[in-house]
Amino acid sequence: MVAEVGIVFDNDGLLLDTEPCWTRAQERVFRRYGRAFGLEAKRALVGTAPVTAASILERLLELPGHGGELSEEMYALALEAIATGAELRPGALELLDELRGRWPLAVASNAPRRHLLAGLRRVGLAGEFEVTLGVEDVSAPKPSPDLYLRACELLGVDPAHSIALEDSPPGVAAARAAGLYVLGVPSVEGVELKADQVFESLGDPLLAVAIIQQFGER
């Protein structure tokens, strides 16, 4: 019977500081089509998957019918940037060191697996999670609960007894829909997260306390 508890991390903007990489890719796409890339566009795109990014890019760039190619272009540029420039978010390594071995850990990303693995390899975290999922590993991306439900299934844990850590609205919505307790750590200025608790950084000592307390209550 599934009874154990687990922890599922988002990747981009949460574990890894890849948002600057995505921003550079997004700026290049917008420049190519004669548009300025600003904070409003950044907020619209944070945490999205390729299919959802396609419709957003199509709308923002006013290029109906071209969403697929715009998304492909952005993701190709981002992969380049992530493989050479991704860094750990503050407090990420210390938090993982504290949790590893105490509870099963997964990472579940709305990005393609190649982007996820490129970033994890870059910072030395490849192979550090019991479960590693990219967007193509499920039928529907965040905000659908599929990634979180699949991660919990593979960890052998009960979603209702597990914790998600997220930095974006689609990710928070996905984790909540899957039944996990959600800790939010925003990565983009002005983005509001409807998580159970919100922290400024993974390095906030109260975040680790929140995890321990939440598991202790269950």
C-alpha positions in Angstrom: 0.0 0.0 0.0 1.3 3.5 -0.9 2.0 5.2 2.4 5.4 6.8 2.3 6.0 10.5 1.9 8.1 12.2 -0.7 9.4 15.5 -2.0 9.0 16.7 -5.6 11.0 19.6 -6.9 10.4 21.8 -9.9 13.6 22.6 -11.8 13.8 25.8 -13.8 13.8 28.8 -11.5 13.4 26.6 -8.4 16.5 24.3 -8.1 18.4 25.9 -11.0 18.8 29.6 -11.8 17.9 29.0 -15.5 15.5 31.9 -15.8 18.3 34.2 -17.1 19.0 31.5 -19.7 15.3 31.5 -20.7 15.2 35.3 -20.7 18.2 35.5 -23.1 16.4 33.1 -25.5 13.1 34.9 -25.2 14.8 38.3 -25.8 16.4 36.9 -29.0 13.1 35.6 -30.3 11.3 38.9 -29.6 14.1 40.9 -31.2 13.9 38.8 -34.3 10.3 39.8 -34.8 10.8 43.4 -33.9 9.3 43.3 -30.4 10.7 44.3 -27.0 10.7 41.6 -24.3 9.5 42.9 -20.9 8.4 41.8 -17.5 4.8 41.2 -18.6 5.9 38.7 -21.2 8.3 37.1 -18.8 5.5 36.6 -16.3 3.3 35.1 -19.0 5.9 32.6 -20.0 7.4 31.5 -16.7 6.7 27.9 -15.9 5.1 27.1 -19.2 5.5 24.0 -21.3 6.3 24.0 -25.1 2.7 23.7 -26.1 1.5 26.5 -23.8 4.4 28.7 -24.6 3.5 28.3 -28.3 0.1 29.9 -27.8 1.5 32.7 -25.6 4.2 33.6 -28.1 1.7 33.6 -30.9 -0.4 36.1 -29.0 2.4 38.3 -27.8 4.2 38.5 -31.1 0.9 38.7 -33.1 1.9 35.8 -35.4 -1.2 33.6 -35.6 -0.5 30.1 -36.8 3.2 30.3 -36.0 3.2 29.3 -32.3 4.8 25.9 -32.9 7.9 27.3 -34.7 8.2 30.2 -32.3 8.3 27.8 -29.3 10.8 25.5 -31.1 13.1 28.5 -31.7 12.9 29.7 -28.1 13.5 26.2 -26.7 16.5 25.6 -29.0 18.1 28.9 -27.9 17.3 28.1 -24.3 18.9 24.7 -24.4 22.2 26.3 -25.6 22.1 28.8 -22.8 21.2 26.2 -20.1 23.9 23.8 -21.1 26.6 26.5 -20.7 25.1 28.9 -18.2 22.7 27.3 -15.7 23.6 27.7 -12.0 22.1 26.5 -8.7 19.6 28.7 -7.0 20.7 30.0 -3.6 20.3 27.4 -0.9 19.4 24.6 -3.4 22.4 22.4 -2.7 22.3 22.8 1.1 18.6 21.9 1.1 19.1 18.8 -1.0 22.0 17.7 1.2 19.7 18.1 4.3 16.8 16.1 2.7 18.6 13.5 0.8 18.5 10.1 2.4 15.6 11.1 4.8 12.8 11.1 2.2 12.6 10.0 -1.5 13.2 13.0 -3.9 12.0 13.6 -7.4 12.4 16.5 -9.9 9.5 17.1 -12.3 9.9 19.8 -15.0 7.6 21.4 -17.5 10.6 21.7 -19.8 11.7 18.9 -22.2 13.9 16.2 -20.7 16.9 17.4 -22.7 16.7 20.8 -21.1 16.2 19.4 -17.6 19.2 17.0 -17.9 21.4 19.7 -19.5 20.9 21.9 -16.5 21.3 19.1 -13.9 24.5 17.9 -15.6 25.8 21.5 -15.7 25.5 21.9 -11.9 26.4 18.3 -11.0 23.0 17.1 -9.9 22.4 14.5 -12.6 21.5 11.2 -11.0 20.8 12.8 -7.6 17.1 12.1 -7.7 15.2 8.8 -7.4 12.9 10.1 -10.2 13.6 12.6 -12.9 10.7 13.7 -15.2 10.5 16.0 -18.2 7.3 17.3 -19.8 7.3 14.5 -22.5 7.1 11.8 -19.8 3.4 12.6 -19.2 0.4 13.3 -21.4 -0.4 16.8 -20.2 2.0 19.5 -18.8 1.6 21.7 -15.7 -0.9 23.1 -14.7 -2.3 19.6 -15.2 -1.4 17.4 -12.2 0.1 14.6 -14.4 3.8 15.3 -13.7 3.2 15.4 -9.9 1.0 12.3 -9.9 3.5 10.4 -12.0 6.5 11.5 -9.8 4.7 10.3 -6.7 3.7 7.0 -8.4 7.3 6.3 -9.4 8.6 7.2 -5.9 5.9 4.9 -4.4 4.5 7.7 -2.2 1.1 9.1 -1.5 0.6 12.6 -3.1 -1.6 13.6 -0.2 1.3 12.9 2.1 4.0 14.6 0.0 5.4 18.0 -0.6 6.1 20.0 -3.8 8.4 22.9 -4.2 7.5 25.3 -7.0 8.3 28.8 -8.4 5.6 29.4 -10.9 1.8 29.6 -11.0 1.4 26.6 -13.4 3.6 24.5 -11.2 1.7 25.5 -8.0 -1.6 24.7 -9.7 -0.4 21.3 -10.9 0.9 20.3 -7.5 -2.2 21.5 -5.7 -4.4 19.6 -8.2 -2.4 16.5 -7.5 -3.0 16.9 -3.8 0.5 17.7 -2.6 1.3 20.3 0.1 3.0 23.2 -1.9 5.9 25.4 -0.8 6.4 28.3 -3.2 9.7 30.2 -3.9 9.0 32.8 -6.6 11.7 33.3 -9.2 10.2 36.2 -11.2 9.4 39.6 -9.8 5.7 40.3 -9.3 4.5 36.7 -9.8 2.0 35.7 -7.1 2.1 32.0 -5.9 -1.1 30.5 -4.4 1.0 28.0 -2.4 0.4 26.7 1.1 3.4 28.6 2.2 5.7 31.0 0.3 9.4 31.7 1.0 11.9 34.1 -0.5 14.6 31.5 -1.0 15.4 27.8 -0.8 18.0 29.0 1.7 15.4 30.3 4.1 15.9 28.1 7.3 12.2 28.2 7.9 11.6 26.3 4.6 13.4 23.2 5.9 11.5 23.6 9.2 8.2 23.7 7.2 9.1 20.5 5.5 10.0 18.7 8.7 6.9 20.0 10.5 4.6 19.1 7.6 5.9 15.5 7.6 5.7 15.4 11.3 2.0 16.3 11.2 1.2 13.4 8.9 
